[in-house]
Every structure is written in C-alpha cells, then in structure tokens.
Amino acid sequence: MAHGRRRGRRRAGRLAGLAAPQDIPVAFTVSVGVAHYPTHGATLAETLDRADQALYYAKRHGRDAVCVADDQSEGRVRKMA
C-alpha cells in the first residue's frame, strides 16, 4: 500500500504544477483512491469499486488527499496523511 500512496502523491504533485493556456495559473485539488488486488477485492470490478469508495471518501473529507481501502472491513477506507 505504501507504493500506491507514494505513486498517488507523485501524480498529484505533477498535476499541481500544470497551468492553463497563456500561463494562467489554475487552482485545483487532487483526491486519490487506492485499492490493491486481491487484498481489497476478489475481482477487478470489486477492487475498482473499493478504490472508488476510497476516492469519494477523500473528496468528502477534505480533498487533496490519498485514501486507501481498509484491509480490515469491506467499505471502509483510511486517509493517508
């Protein structure tokens, strides 16, 4: 999971450096949901659903966050600092 969290933060950092045409700065947030197969789902569809749950958790709880599906119970996520 640490690899997924690092990768998500790296990609978010790249997006933060983007600018609109004519060098007009653009402000936005990046939220990332991470899930691992087969830890968080027995199928691709289940794993993607868990990543989606983590993504929307991040959006509802402050944005600009990387959240990981919780290994311990279905439907739970944890926010990574």
C-alpha positions in Angstrom: 0.0 0.0 0.0 2.8 2.4 0.7 3.8 2.2 -3.0 0.3 3.1 -4.1 0.2 6.0 -1.7 3.6 7.3 -3.0 2.5 6.9 -6.6 -0.7 8.8 -6.0 1.1 11.7 -4.2 3.7 11.8 -7.1 1.0 12.1 -9.7 -0.9 14.7 -7.7 2.2 16.7 -7.4 2.7 16.6 -11.2 -0.9 17.8 -11.8 -0.4 20.7 -9.3 2.3 22.2 -11.5 0.1 22.5 -14.6 -1.0 25.8 -15.9 -3.8 26.8 -18.3 -3.1 28.3 -21.8 -1.3 31.6 -21.7 0.4 30.7 -18.4 -2.7 31.5 -16.3 -2.3 29.5 -13.1 -5.1 27.1 -12.3 -6.1 26.1 -8.7 -7.5 22.7 -8.1 -7.3 19.8 -5.7 -6.4 16.2 -6.3 -8.1 13.3 -4.5 -6.9 9.7 -5.0 -8.4 6.4 -4.0 -6.2 3.4 -3.7 -7.1 -0.3 -3.6 -5.0 -3.4 -4.1 -6.0 -6.7 -5.9 -6.6 -9.2 -4.3 -6.3 -7.6 -0.9 -9.4 -5.3 -1.4 -11.3 -7.3 -4.0 -11.6 -10.8 -5.4 -12.2 -9.5 -8.9 -11.2 -6.4 -10.9 -14.7 -5.0 -10.5 -14.6 -5.4 -6.7 -11.2 -3.8 -6.5 -12.1 -0.8 -8.6 -15.3 -0.4 -6.5 -13.2 -0.2 -3.3 -10.8 2.3 -5.0 -13.8 4.4 -6.0 -15.1 4.2 -2.4 -11.7 5.5 -1.1 -11.7 8.3 -3.8 -15.1 9.6 -2.7 -14.2 9.3 1.0 -11.2 11.6 0.2 -13.5 14.1 -1.6 -16.0 14.1 1.3 -13.3 14.5 4.0 -11.2 17.5 2.9 -10.0 16.7 -0.6 -6.3 17.0 -1.6 -5.9 13.5 0.0 -4.8 10.0 -0.8 -7.2 7.4 0.8 -6.6 3.7 0.9 -9.3 1.0 1.1 -9.1 -0.6 4.6 -7.9 -4.2 4.7 -10.0 -4.9 7.8 -13.5 -4.4 6.6 -15.4 -4.0 3.4 -16.5 -0.5 2.5 -14.0 1.3 4.9 -11.1 3.4 4.0 -8.3 5.3 5.8 -6.9 8.7 4.9 -3.2 8.8 4.5 -1.5 11.9 5.9 
